[in-house]
Amino acid sequence: MGAFVKAGSARFTTSELVFYRSAFGFLMIAALVCWQRKPLKTPLLAMQLRRAGIGFTALLLFFYAIAHLPLATAITLNYTSPMFLALLSPWLLTGDKPLTRQQRLVLNMCVAGGFAGICLLLQPTFHRDQLLAGGIGLLSGIGAALAYVHVKQLGIQGEPDWRTVFYFTLVCTVASGSWMLIDHMTALSWQDLPLLTGLGISATFSQLALTRAYRTGNTLTVASLAYSTVVFATLIGMIVWGETLSLHEIAGMLLIAAFGIFSTRIKR
C-alpha cells in the first residue's frame, strides 16, 4: 500500500489518496454485506464510530507528517504506536490475560528494541523548522495506538472484523471525500486505474488482516510484529526503485525481525 501511495503522490493530493484508499474498501465490504446479508446493526455503534474517528484522525496526521517531514522521520514517529500501546494497555485493555511483571518487562523491552531497529534502519533527522510537523507525526502514533486499543476492545465484545472495517472505511470515505471536494479533485484517466485499484486492494486486505490480528492475538505481540511493515517497504523500495541498503540498515532490519519473533515466545 505504501508503494502505491508513493507512486501516486506525484499526481494526487493527500485527500484524494486517502479517499481512494478508503472508498475501494468500503465498496468491497458493502458488496460482501449485501451478498451475504450480514447485519450492520450493532449495540456498539458508538464505539465503532469512535474507533473510526480516531483512526481517520491518525491517518490524516500521518499523511500531514509525510508531506512536511522526510519520509523516514514520519514513518518512525508513526511507529511509536506500539510503545504507546505498551503504556496504555494496562488501563484500557481488560480482555487480555494479564502478563506477569517479568513478562511485561521483557515484552516492553522487545517493543523498545523494535523501535530502536526502526531508528537504525531509517536514520531519522530533525530540523528546527520541523518541530510542528514532528509533533503532529508523534500524535499520529498516539492516535494509531488508541485506534488499535479500540479494535481490541471491539473484538473482546464480539464484533466481527468485517463490521469494524466497514465502519472505518465508511467514515474515512465520507470525511476524505468531503475534504477532497473542498480541496482539489484530479480528473481521472484510464492510466490511473491500475494504481488506484492496487492501492484499494492492498489497503483493504491489509486492514482486514490487521483487524483480525488485533482482535484475536496478544495486542503487544501484534504491535511488535507490525514492525515488519518497515522491512517489507524497504524490500519493495530495493526491487521497484533500486534503493540500496547500508550495513546499519541491514542491522536495523535484523533487530526488527529478531525482537518481533522473540516477543511471540514470551507468553504461550
Secondary structure, 3 states (H helix, E strand, C coil): CHHHHHHHCCCCCHHHHHHHHHHHHHHHHHHHHHHHCCCCCCCCHHHHHHHHHHHHHHHHHHHHHHHHCCHHHHHHHHCCHHHHHHHHHHHHCCCCCCCCHHHHHHHHHHHHHHHHHHHHHHCCCCCHHHHHHHHHHHHHHHHHHHHHHHHHHHHHCCCCHHHHHHHHHHHHHHHHHHHHHHHCCCCCCHHHHHHHHHHHHHHHHHHHHHHHHHHHCCHHHHHHHCCHHHHHHHHHHHHHHCCCCCHHHHHHHHHHHHHHHHHCCCCC
